[in-house]
Structure formats: structure tokens, C-alpha cells
Amino acid sequence: MTSYAAVLWDLDGTIVDTEPLWMAAEHDLAAAHGKIWTEEDALQLVGNSLIASGEYIRTKLEIDMTAEQVVDYLVERLAASLRQHIDWRPGARELIAALDEAGVPQALVTMSYAPIAEPVVAALPFAAVVTGDAVERPKPFPDPYLLAAESLGVDPTQCIAIEDSGTGSTSANAAGCKVVVVPHFVNVPEAERRVLIPTLEGVTPAALAELFA
């Protein structure tokens, strides 16, 4: 028996190593317009809502596209890539399977849009899915995690969220969740009800609870 009601998962950089795909798509968009896109630019977007990223890219590259058109381009590229191949983050699938076997409800809480989430969701036992195109206020607002907890019928303060970014961790903490952070591309500051670990490899449902003992 676990001491938490549900586990709420971020997607990009937490379950799937999508950040290189995002960066490649952003670079290709810049190159198509004769512009330069740097790794520093790309890291500015980690954890952001897609529309905020689209606006940043549009402004940074000074291109004749709306933020929505930039997002559509990126979503199409990412969804196509994930339908071909999914590069799983270490330990994520194994922990999801173990939680499912233990009867722990799980939800996906991602600011990526539904077409990106779909290939991942098809392979995993999530009871609820919240995507960036389903909420008015994205991470770092608490809304996505509150909606996920409501969808599962659980109290968000009894949930553990698993994240890799400061933006996502802020969202989950604001919703009342405890947060396990597995940093990937960006550093995440320490905070109350937040534990940083280097990897999910070898983490069991029981070990997850012990992190907050």
C-alpha cells in the first residue's frame, strides 16, 4: 500500500526524451528562414507552454508567422517523429508499469498538445490525460495538475508529480502536489514539498513514497 493517492507525470524530458526533437524542429524552422537558433534559445523554452514558446520563437527569429503557426509547425514535426520512434527516459516506463501493477492511478500532465501526447499515451496505462490545448492557464499555473487530480477523483495534496523543469515543478507544487524532480536539460531549484533525484532508474512505488518520509 502506498502513502499517495496518484502519480501525475510530465511528458517532455520526464517520460520521453523529446527535448532534442524540439530543438531540432526549432533549428530547422530558423534555418528555413535564414536565421540562427542557438542551444541557449532552445533552453529558454523548456517547460513553457507551446503558445509562449511560439511567441518567443516568432519574436526571436523575426519571422512572418503567428505564434499559432509556429506551434502548428512544431507540433506536426514532433508528432511525426514520435509516431516513428520514442526515446524513453531511463526508468520512466518501468516505474509507470510498477505503479500500474500496484493499482496506483496515474495521469499525464503535459503542455504538449494532444497529437504529441497520443503516441506516448497509446503505449502507457494512464487513467487521465491533460494536454496543453486543454487548459486555459498552462504551467506554471496550478490548473493542469488540478485538472488531472480532479479527473482521477483524488486530492492533489495526496499526489506525487514527476517533473524535469522548474516551470512544471512550480505548477505541481502550486496545485498542492509533492514533486519528484529528475533534472534533464535545465537546473531546477529546491523548494518545499520537492525532492530532486538524478534518475528514475531503480525507483519503485515504495521508494517513491520514502522520498517524502
Sequence and secondary structure as in RCSB ss.txt:
>XXXX:A:sequence
MTSYAAVLWDLDGTIVDTEPLWMAAEHDLAAAHGKIWTEEDALQLVGNSLIASGEYIRTKLEIDMTAEQVVDYLV
ERLAASLRQHIDWRPGARELIAALDEAGVPQALVTMSYAPIAEPVVAALPFAAVVTGDAVERPKPFPDPYLLAAE
SLGVDPTQCIAIEDSGTGSTSANAAGCKVVVVPHFVNVPEAERRVLIPTLEGVTPAALAELFA
>XXXX:A:secstr
  SSSEEEE  BTTTB  HHHHHHHHHHHHHHTT    HHHHHTTTT  HHHHHHHHHHHHT S  HHHHHHHHH
HHHHHHHHH   B TTHHHHHHHHHHTT  EEEE SS HHHHHHHHTTS  SEEE GGG SS TTSSHHHHHHHH
HHT  GGGEEEEESSHHHHHHHHHTT EEEE  SSS     TTEEE S  TT  HHHHHHTT 
